[in-house]
């Protein structure tokens, strides 16, 4: 018995050792991959805090000496970056709110209501995924021009107030919600609008948050369409403004990195604030 117990103890020790080594290996790989993603951002931050002389000097200087905020001061006083940031925030926020409202209402009508032809409507929406976005640029531009909306926030917001991706994601999620809850609400006298606002939307908080984050980031980073319809420099968004700054501040790496930091910083903060909801949405989609 003592020999068998010793053998079992040795086997357990080897098993525990293998598991611990595997965990160490996984952590090393994950932290190494994370470091590869973080390094460019660290270089961007350190360069934005350097003087012009140090930024253009040969070699890579990871620690600014001295630390200066001159690049940010130049941006705020000699460019319209603050106005561009406000423009981008308004466009991204309003677009996100409209997409959540319109797409959720469409998904609710397609999955929780009974009306003829809804299957074909959903198929048509999904089929629109196969249409390249650039195909609609000319018709959209003509329509926006005829409506007199050029150089206006609405020119950027309205064409993307609803999208097939949001409808598809929300329709898949709404379809998996228990119908017994809706039947119980109908027995209590709930109207379809009240079911949508008081039952479906609260239960879909995680997927709505994930969709909002995706739409906000996509809208924040838009370049081609705003470049076409926004025709004055004061109406530009940050992605367009950064290109303008690169031409205005010729070969000033500190200023260029500072502008990139201002453009990407809010997205990083937003992700940190909403990461729990995002992970919850991913888990729920995986379960369903």
N, C-alpha and C positions, 0 to 999 in steps of 0.2 A: 504493500500500500504506500509505503514511503517513497519507493521509486516512481510509482505512477503519479503521486502528488508532486514530486519534484519535476517530472516531465511536464505535467500540466502547468505548473508555475512558470517553467521556462518558456513554454508555448505562449502563455498569456503575456509574458514580458516581451517576447519577440513581436507579438501582435500589437501590443500597445506602442512599442518602439516604432514599428512600421507606420502605424497611424499617425504618431506624432511627427515622424519624418515627412510623411505625405502632407500633413498640415503645414509644416514649415515650408516645404517646397511650393505649395499653393500660395502661401502668403508672400513668399519671395517673388514669384511670378506676377502676382496681382499688384504688389507695391512697385515692382519694376515697371510694369505697364503704366501704372498711374503716374510714375515719375516721368516717363516719356511724354505724357500729355501735359504735365505741369511745367516742364522745363521751358517751352516756348513762352508761356505766360510769365514765368519768373524773369526771363530775359526781357520781355516787354516792359514789365514793371521797373526793373532796374535801369533800363535804358531811358525810360521816361523821366527818371529822377537824376539823370546825369547832366552835366554841363555840355554845351555844344562841342567844346574841345575834346572832352573825354568820349563823347558819343561817336565822333568821327575818327578817333584815334585807332590805330591798328590793334588787332587782337580783341578778345572778348573781356569786358570788365563787368564782373558780376556784382561787385560792391561799389556803389557810387561814392566818389570821393572828390568833392563834398556832395552831400545830398541837397538837391535844389529842386524847387517847384517852378522854375522859370518857364519850362515848356508848357505847363498848365496855365500859367499866367499869360503867356503869349497867345495861347489858344483862346482864352476867354476875352482878351482885350483886342485882339487883332483879327478875329474871325467871327463867324455867325454860328459857332458850334453849339452855343446854348439854345439858340432859336431852332437849329436843326434837331437837337435832342427833344425839345418840346414838340416839334412837328411829328417826330417819330413816335413819341409816347402817345400822343393823341390818336394818330392813325392806327397804331398797333392795338391800343386799348379799345377803341370803338369797333375796329374790325373783329376783335376777339369776342366782344359782347354780342355783336350782331350774328356772328357765326354760331355761338352757343345758343342764342335764342331761336334763330331760323332753323338750324339743323336739328335741334332737339324737338321742335314742333313738327318738322317733317318726319323725323324718325318715330315720333309718337303716333302720328297719323298712319304711318305705314305698318306699325307693329301692334298697336293697342286698339285701333278702330277697325271696323269692318265696313268696307265699301268696295264696289266693283272696280277692278282694274289695278288694285294696289300692287299686285305682284309685278305687273308690267312696268309700272312707274319705278319700282325699286330696281328692276332689271335695267331700265333706261339710265337711271342714276349711276349704277355700277358700270354700265357700258361707257359712260362719259370719261372713266379713268383712261380709256384707250385713246382719247383725243389729246394730242400734244398741246401744251399751253400756248405755244407761239402761234398756233393756227388762229386763235381768237384775237390776237393783238390788233390787227387792222380793223376788223368789225367793231371791236370794243372802242378803239380810238375814234372811229367815225361816230359811233353812238354818243360817246362822252363829248365830243366836239359839237355835235348837233344840239345836245342838251345845254351847252354853254358852261360846262363844268371843268374845263381845262384850268390848270394851275389852282386847283381847289382840293381840299382834303377829300371831298366826296368822290373825286375822280379816282383816287387810290382805294377808297374804302368800298364803295358800292359794288364794283365788279366782283369782289371777293366776299360779299356779305353772306354767302352760302356756298358750301363746297361738298362734293360727293364723298370725300374722305370722312368728314364729320358725320354725315348721314349714315354712312356704312358702319362706322364704329358704334354710334349710338343705337342704330337699329339692331345690331347684334347684341348689345347689352340690354336694351329694353325687352327684346324677345325672351331673354332668359329670366326676367323677373316673374315671380309667381303670379299667375292670373287670379288665384284665389283672393289676393289682396285687392285687386281691382273689382272683383265681384262683390266682396264685402263692402267696399266703399260705395259701389252703386246701390247696394241694398240700403245703405245709410243715407241715400239721397244725394251723393256727390255727382256733380256734373262732370263732363269730360274735361272741362277747363280746370276744375278743382282737383280732379284726379291727377292731371298733368302737373299742376303747381304744388300740390300738397302731398302727393304720393310718389310719383315717378321721379321728379327732380331731386327731392331729398335722398332717395335711394341711389341716385346716380351721381352723387357728389364726387366720388373718386374719378370716374371716367370723364366727367365734365372738367375736372381740374386738369387731368392729363391732356385732354383736347385743347383746353384753354392755353396751357403752356406751349403746346406744339404750334398752335395758330399764332400766338403772340410772338414767339421766336421767328417763325416764318415771316410774319408781317414786318417785324423789326428789321429783318435782313433783306427785305425786298430791294432790288436795285433797278432792273430793267424797266418795269412798268412805271414806277415813280419818275424815272429819268425821262420817260416819254411824255407824261402828262403834266409834270411839274416844270414850268418853264421859267420861273424866276429863282434866283439864288436864295432868296429869303424863304422860299417854300420848300427847299430841298430837305430830304431826310438824311440821317447820319451816314448810311452807306454811300450816298452820292457826295455828301460833304467831305468825307475822308479823301475821296479822289480829288476833289477841288483843292483841299489843303495840301495834298502831295505836290500839286503844281504850284501853289502859292508859296509854300515853304520849301523851296528847292533844297534837297539834300540836307535836311535837318532831322536826323533819326530820332532825336529826343521828342520833337514835336509830333512826328508821325506815330511813334509808339504811345505818346500821351493821348492822341486822338483815338487810336485803336483801343486803348484802355477805357476811355470814356464810352466808346460805342459798345464794348463787350461787357463791361462791369455790371450794368443793370441786369443783363441776362443771367450772369453768374449768381447774383444775389437772389434773383427770382427763383432760380432752380433750387438754391439752398432752402428757401422758404417753403417750396412746394414739393420737395423731394419725397416726403412721407406719403402725400396723396398720390404722387406719381407711382411709387412702388406699390401702393395698395391697389391702384388701378391695374397694373401689370399682373399682380397676383390674382386678382379677381377674374381678369380675362383668361388667365391660364387655367383657373379652376373650371370656369364655365365653358 
